[in-house]
Amino acid sequence: MKVREYFIIISIILIASILILAQFWQPALWFFLVIGPLVLLGVFDIFQTSHTIRRNFPLLGRFRYILESVRPEIMQYFVETDTEGRPLNRILRSLVYRRAKGENATEPFGTQMDLYHSGYEWLEHSMYAKNNPMEIGEFPRLVIGGKDCKQPYSSSLLNISAMSFGSLSKNAVLALNKGAKMGNFAHNTGEGGISDYHLEHGGDLIWQVGTGYFGCRHEDGTFNEKTFRDNALKPAVKMIEIKLSQGAKPGHGGILPASKNTEEIAKIRHVKSGIAVHSPPSHSAFSDPIEFMNFIKRLRELSDGKPIGFKLCLGRKQEFMDFCEAMIHTGILPDFITVDGGEGGTGAAPVEFSNSMGMPLREGLIFVHDTLVGFGLRKDIKVIVAGKIITGFHMARAIALGADGCNSARAMMLAIGCIQALQCNNNTCPVGVATQNASLVKGLVVEDKAPRAKRYHEATIHSFLELVAAAGLDGPKELTRDHISKRVGLYNVKTYDEIYPEMKEGSLLKIDTIPEDYKKFFKLTRIMR
């Protein structure tokens, strides 16, 4: 006999028993307040056709879905170890929380990391370590702006990575921007356009222009020079970043769920409210590398010479080679390039794109840096990285591999209260960071969270500079690939310089100096024909 039959028989027996008992003791009918709804739920389970488990196991089958709904919380709070959580483990999350709150960020009893596990990395220290960076004074800055830039920007080494208003709540945007103002670092708007919340506290902005041209588009979705110029000339906008792709969903375009597309957000983006908004997978303003360089030039003119760069997650290497050749061919250079890794975050992305597309950050950064060096372009272009930049070591590793500066999104979200509930795509973020639900947003108090973003930023930069000093270096610019070691097997350790030898300056400009693994790209080159 199956559970379904057991349920039917038990239900009949219970109902009959209550009715018989009521003949002698009328208050027994009150039992129907409990038994009745349970029987009705079970009957509904039997006749519904959507869930086989509930049809075969009426009432009992519901517990599967209840347990499944709380599984993430059970895993996070009771099951996973400090080093196992994904996307960010508890060690990293706790570190951000403590730094944001200004609490003790030290650890007792030694590392929890497995130092003999393949893939473990460390920064090589020196017996001649430098002074503690607290004695240095102001944190070092990064000046972004090439030969054609009329308004170079002095940037922090760590800034807020791209997150749109829409993906984030208004209070999250306000808290991040106020924190950026307090800490003198920049806030990337994401591709959703510039809202009043980005401007209220006067924090420096990096305006991101994506394939949907939100905030600078015509009704048909094409690029609008007039509205672009209106936004680009805002004093808060310090740089403009053209988004080609992002690590979490390269080649797909951004996604704003319908539940998050309020009238206010739709007005900022120049779209209709209440519908899901999907950015196109590629730009309509240009269709080849030469046109792209001319587009960069045009944006620089429209913005009165502000730094113009682009963001990409590396896909086909040949296409980036084409970009570099177009730079040489036209003489037009971006002021910066932001390299995003496949491990980067997102509010909503198809699983296959998030898990199985896009080059990881380290390999993407190394290729971009080496290719620019090979073409003799690196000295004129700053390289920024994004993709799980959480700690000072993450910054040190990225800069050693070729970056000039770093962006971080999820760490900044954690700093203002994110608990990694993984509800960003459902508009149900319980802490009001990644939702447009007014009731949930109200729980995020800007005045409390903004200083946390500032403290996290300051503590992480300080930690990074401590590592640089411990390595015996005078500044971040001295970090190179031979400062980072990586275990590539139980008995084998290599520096990144040994794994990825540095490209020689200008070696891609002459046929006889092109490295062997780059020759295949020149066989496919179309630009210089």
HELIX and SHEET records of a PDB file:
HELIX    1   1 VAL A    3  PHE A   24  1                                  22    
HELIX    2   2 GLN A   26  PHE A   31  5                                   6    
HELIX    3   3 PHE A   32  PHE A   47  1                                  16    
HELIX    4   4 THR A   52  ASN A   56  1                                   5    
HELIX    5   5 ARG A   62  ILE A   74  1                                  13    
HELIX    6   6 MET A   75  VAL A   79  3                                   5    
HELIX    7   7 ARG A   90  LYS A  101  1                                  12    
HELIX    8   8 PRO A  133  GLU A  135  5                                   3    
HELIX    9   9 LYS A  170  GLY A  183  1                                  14    
HELIX   10  10 ASP A  196  LEU A  199  1                                   4    
HELIX   11  11 GLU A  225  ALA A  232  1                                   8    
HELIX   12  12 ALA A  258  LYS A  260  5                                   3    
HELIX   13  13 GLU A  263  ARG A  269  1                                   7    
HELIX   14  14 PRO A  289  LEU A  302  1                                  14    
HELIX   15  15 LYS A  317  THR A  330  1                                  14    
HELIX   16  16 VAL A  351  SER A  356  1                                   6    
HELIX   17  17 LEU A  361  GLY A  374  1                                  14    
HELIX   18  18 ARG A  378  ASP A  380  5                                   3    
HELIX   19  19 GLY A  392  LEU A  401  1                                  10    
HELIX   20  20 ARG A  410  ALA A  415  1                                   6    
HELIX   21  21 CYS A  424  ASN A  426  5                                   3    
HELIX   22  22 ALA A  438  VAL A  441  1                                   4    
HELIX   23  23 VAL A  446  ALA A  470  1                                  25    
HELIX   24  24 PRO A  476  GLU A  478  5                                   3    
HELIX   25  25 ARG A  481  HIS A  483  5                                   3    
HELIX   26  26 TYR A  496  ILE A  499  1                                   4    
HELIX   27  27 ILE A  511  THR A  513  5                                   3    
HELIX   28  28 GLU A  516  TYR A  518  5                                   3    
HELIX   29  29 LYS A  519  LYS A  523  1                                   5    
SHEET    1   A 3 GLU A 121  LEU A 123  0                                        
SHEET    2   A 3 ILE A 484  GLY A 489 -1                                        
SHEET    3   A 3 ASN A 492  THR A 495 -1                                        
SHEET    1   B 2 LEU A 142  ILE A 144  0                                        
SHEET    2   B 2 TYR A 153  SER A 155 -1                                        
SHEET    1   C 8 LEU A 158  ILE A 160  0                                        
SHEET    2   C 8 GLY A 405  SER A 408  1                                        
SHEET    3   C 8 LYS A 382  ALA A 386  1                                        
SHEET    4   C 8 PHE A 336  ASP A 340  1                                        
SHEET    5   C 8 ILE A 308  CYS A 313  1                                        
SHEET    6   C 8 VAL A 237  LYS A 243  1                                        
SHEET    7   C 8 LEU A 205  VAL A 209  1                                        
SHEET    8   C 8 HIS A 187  ASN A 188  1                                        
SHEET    1   D 2 ILE A 255  LEU A 256  0                                        
SHEET    2   D 2 VAL A 277  HIS A 278 -1                                        
END                                                                             
